[in-house]
């Protein structure tokens, strides 16, 4: 049963203090939960951004805008090779990037798709094989803004420490006000998944 302001003021002092304490503890718990989720995203702002040049661009498929952004960077000369990871077993390059059909052979051959990896950890394992086979010294990792902290952490743990990893974050929500809730939810969930992977990979 709801109480109005007068009824609340008429409560005994200890009951009013109890109600106030419950509210403050609830607010504190909420702030802590949000802060823990937000911390990885705030810290990720300090990660290396787009370099002058790199050996390869690695795009993690699964989020809107990632592949076009990676392709645009590649066409601009940010790296020599372009890899798109986790496209699905039936994927074809002409389906993913129809504009590549017009490329000359010497450019077309520098774009490769990988079909088997199904999550970020498998993406990193796949990338490790590519980097070691091609003897790359640096890569540009392209993924969604909300995915950056977890993706970078996993790639940093899986790849050799002497590989330079730069990050390009793709804004999948396009700053639409109507997408604010989805933006917040994705960042909150990914923030907690980041900490989960930190615990999981302690034993790796």
C-alpha positions in Angstrom: 0.0 0.0 0.0 1.5 3.4 -1.0 2.0 6.1 1.5 1.7 9.8 0.8 4.2 12.4 2.1 2.1 13.1 5.2 1.8 9.5 6.1 5.5 9.1 5.7 6.3 12.0 8.0 4.0 10.5 10.6 6.0 7.3 10.7 8.2 6.7 13.7 11.7 8.1 13.3 13.3 4.7 13.1 11.0 3.5 10.4 11.7 6.7 8.4 15.4 6.1 8.8 15.0 2.5 7.7 13.1 3.6 4.5 15.8 6.2 3.8 18.6 3.7 4.3 17.0 1.2 2.0 16.8 3.8 -0.7 20.4 4.8 -0.3 21.7 1.3 -0.3 19.7 0.5 -3.4 21.0 3.6 -5.1 24.6 2.7 -4.1 24.3 -0.9 -5.4 22.9 0.5 -8.7 25.8 2.9 -9.1 28.4 0.2 -8.4 26.8 -2.2 -10.9 26.8 0.4 -13.6 30.3 1.6 -12.8 31.7 -1.9 -13.0 30.1 -2.3 -16.5 31.2 1.2 -17.6 34.9 0.9 -16.5 36.1 -1.3 -19.5 34.5 1.1 -22.0 36.1 4.2 -20.3 39.5 2.5 -20.2 39.3 1.4 -23.8 39.3 5.0 -24.9 43.0 4.9 -24.2 43.7 2.0 -26.7 45.8 2.7 -29.8 43.7 4.1 -32.6 44.3 4.0 -36.4 48.0 4.0 -37.2 49.6 5.5 -40.4 49.9 2.0 -41.8 49.5 -1.6 -40.8 50.1 -5.1 -42.2 46.4 -6.2 -42.2 42.9 -5.2 -41.2 40.9 -7.8 -39.3 37.2 -7.3 -39.2 35.0 -9.2 -36.8 31.7 -9.8 -38.5 28.5 -9.9 -36.5 27.7 -6.2 -36.0 26.2 -3.7 -38.5 28.7 -1.4 -40.2 31.8 -3.3 -39.3 32.6 -4.9 -42.7 31.9 -1.7 -44.7 34.1 0.3 -42.3 36.9 -2.2 -42.7 36.6 -2.2 -46.4 36.7 1.6 -46.5 39.9 1.6 -44.5 41.5 -1.0 -46.7 40.6 1.0 -49.8 42.1 4.1 -48.3 45.4 2.2 -47.9 45.4 1.7 -44.1 46.7 -1.9 -44.6 47.8 -4.2 -47.4 45.5 -7.2 -46.6 41.9 -7.4 -45.4 40.5 -10.3 -43.4 36.8 -10.7 -42.5 36.4 -13.3 -39.7 33.4 -15.4 -38.7 31.2 -14.8 -41.8 29.5 -18.2 -41.7 30.2 -21.3 -43.7 28.0 -20.5 -46.7 29.3 -16.9 -47.1 30.8 -15.6 -50.3 32.8 -12.4 -50.7 30.5 -11.2 -53.5 27.5 -11.4 -51.1 29.3 -9.7 -48.3 30.9 -6.9 -50.4 29.3 -6.8 -53.9 31.6 -3.9 -54.9 34.6 -6.2 -54.8 33.5 -7.8 -58.0 34.8 -4.8 -59.8 38.3 -5.0 -58.3 41.3 -6.0 -60.4 42.7 -9.5 -59.5 45.7 -8.1 -57.6 43.4 -6.2 -55.2 40.7 -8.9 -55.0 43.3 -11.5 -53.9 44.2 -9.3 -50.9 40.7 -9.8 -49.3 40.1 -13.0 -47.5 37.1 -14.3 -45.5 37.2 -16.9 -42.7 34.0 -18.9 -42.2 34.5 -21.1 -39.2 34.9 -18.9 -36.1 31.6 -18.3 -34.2 32.6 -16.1 -31.3 35.3 -13.6 -30.2 37.6 -16.1 -28.7 37.5 -18.2 -31.9 38.0 -15.0 -33.9 41.2 -14.4 -31.9 42.4 -18.0 -32.4 41.8 -17.7 -36.2 43.6 -14.4 -36.3 46.6 -15.9 -34.5 46.9 -18.5 -37.2 46.8 -15.8 -39.9 49.3 -13.5 -38.2 51.8 -16.3 -37.6 51.4 -17.7 -41.1 51.8 -14.3 -42.8 54.4 -13.1 -40.3 52.5 -9.9 -39.6 53.9 -7.4 -37.1 50.8 -5.2 -36.8 47.0 -5.4 -37.3 44.0 -3.1 -37.2 41.1 -4.6 -35.3 37.7 -3.4 -36.5 34.6 -4.1 -34.4 31.6 -2.4 -32.8 32.2 0.3 -30.2 30.5 -1.7 -27.5 32.5 -4.8 -28.4 36.0 -3.1 -28.3 37.0 -3.8 -24.6 36.3 -7.5 -24.7 37.6 -8.0 -28.3 40.9 -6.2 -27.6 41.5 -8.0 -24.3 41.0 -11.4 -25.9 43.1 -10.6 -29.0 45.8 -9.2 -26.7 45.8 -12.4 -24.7 45.8 -14.8 -27.6 48.2 -13.0 -30.0 51.9 -12.7 -29.4 52.8 -9.7 -27.2 55.1 -8.3 -29.9 52.1 -7.9 -32.4 50.9 -4.3 -32.5 47.1 -4.2 -32.2 45.3 -1.0 -33.2 41.5 -0.5 -32.8 38.9 1.1 -34.9 35.5 1.3 -33.2 32.3 1.3 -35.3 29.3 3.2 -34.0 26.5 0.8 -34.8 23.7 3.0 -33.4 24.5 6.0 -35.6 23.7 8.4 -32.7 20.0 8.0 -33.0 18.1 9.1 -29.9 15.7 6.2 -30.4 18.6 3.8 -30.1 19.8 5.1 -26.7 18.3 2.2 -24.8 19.8 -0.3 -27.1 23.2 1.5 -26.9 23.1 1.5 -23.1 22.0 -2.2 -22.9 24.7 -3.3 -25.2 27.5 -1.5 -23.4 26.2 -2.7 -20.0 26.1 -6.3 -21.1 29.5 -6.2 -22.8 31.0 -4.5 -19.8 30.1 -7.4 -17.6 31.0 -9.9 -20.3 34.5 -8.3 -20.4 35.0 -9.1 -16.7 33.6 -12.6 -17.2 36.3 -13.2 -19.8 39.0 -11.8 -17.6 38.1 -14.4 -15.0 37.7 -17.1 -17.6 41.1 -16.5 -19.2 43.0 -16.5 -15.9 43.5 -20.2 -16.6 44.4 -19.9 -20.2 
